[in-house]
Amino acid sequence: MKGAQMKLSGRTILITGGSSGIGYEFATQLLARGNRVIVTGRNQAAMDKAKAQLPQLETIRSDVDDVAAIRALCDDLITRFPKLDTLINNAGIMRIIKLGEGIDLDELTDEVDINLNGTMRMTELLLPHLKRHRNGLIVNVSSGLAFVPMPISPAYSAAKAGVHAYTRCLRAQMADTALTVVELAPPLTETPLYQAEFSRRMNGQRGMPVVTLVKKAIAGIEAGKTEIRPGQANALKIASRIAPGLIFRALSRVT
C-alpha cells in the first residue's frame, strides 16, 4: 500500500510509550534527524532515565489508560506545541494469560485498554489538530500478531488485531484529507519486554534488533508505505491468507 512520500525531519512528534523499547528508539532516531520529539509514559523513573540519555527530549508523564489524563495531555500539547504534526501511537503492554484460571476481569482487558483504546482515544482527541497540518501523520503500532494470533497472549493478539482494523478504517475516512495514516506491524523485536517475558519461550529465536526495526519503519514512511511489515510480520500477513491454519498451529506450540 502506497501513500504520499514525506520526510521525517523538521517535525514536531509525539510518541506514546516512548521511554523504552520501540518508542525510545523512535525518539532516538527522530531526534537525530532534526525533529522535536515529545514522549509520554506512566513510569516517571523511566521517563527521567530517557531524558538523561536524550537531553533534547521533551517528556510528559501520562497514562493512555486514563481518559481524564489524556484529555488534559492533549489540551496541554496543543497549547505548548502548536506545530505538533505527528502522532506515533506506540504505548502498549503484552502479557501471557492463562484463560479460565481466575484472572481479575479488569486485568484481563489491560491490553485492550492500553494498546487499542489508548490508540483510539489519543487519535480522536488529536485528530482535529493534526488534520489542519499540510503534512499531518499518524503512525499506529500494531504487531505481526494482528494477522495471526498467538494463543498464550490472547488479549494482546485481540488488541493488535483491533489496531489493524481501526487503522484501516481511519485511513479510509481520512482519504480526502492531507493526513497520512500508517500502520507499523513489528515482528518479534529485541525489546526489554520480549527479553524478559518471551525470549525463553521462543526456543532461542532472536527478535529483530530494535534499531533495525525503527530504521525500516522510518524508511517505509518516507517511501510512502502505509502498512509497514518488516521481517516475520510480513510472513505472518502472507501466511494469514494462504495457510492460516498452519501458522496458527505453529504459534499454538509456544507455551
C-alpha positions, 0 to 999 in steps of 0.5 A: 500500500502506497501513500504520499512520500514525506520526510521525517525531519523538521517535525514536531512528534509525539510518541506514546510509550516512548521511554523504552523499547520501540518508542525510545528508539523512535525518539532516538532516531527522530531526534537525530534527524532534526525533529522535536520529539515529545514522549509520554509514559506512566513510569516517571523513573523511566521517563527521567532515565530517557531524558538523561540519555536524550537531553533534547527530549521533551517528556510528559508523564501520562497514562493512555489508560486514563481518559481524564489524563489524556484529555488534559495531555492533549489540551496541554500539547496543543497549547505548548506545541502548536506545530505538533504534526505527528502522532506515533501511537506506540504505548502498549503492554503484552502479557501471557494469560492463562484463560479460565484460571481466575484472572481479575476481569479488569486485568484481563482487558489491560491490553485492550485498554492500553494498546487499542483504546489508548490508540483510539482515544489519543487519535480522536482527541488529536485528530482535529489538530493534526488534520489542519497540518499540510503534512499531518501523520499518524503512525499506529503500532500494531504487531505481526500478531494482528494477522495471526494470533498467538494463543498464550497472549490472547488479549494482546493478539485481540488488541493488535488485531483491533489496531489493524482494523481501526487503522484501516478504517481511519485511513479510509475516512481520512482519504480526502484529507492531507493526513497520512495514516500508517500502520507499523506491524513489528515482528518479534523485536529485541525489546526489554519486554520480549527479553524478559517475558518471551525470549525463553519461550521462543526456543532461542529465536532472536527478535529483530534488533530494535534499531533495525526495526525503527530504521525500516519503519522510518524508511517505509514512511518516507517511501510512502508505505502505509502498512509497514511489515518488516521481517516475520510480520510480513510472513505472518500477513502472507501466511494469514491468507494462504495457510492460516491454519498452519501458522496458527498451529505453529504459534499454538506450540509456544507455551 
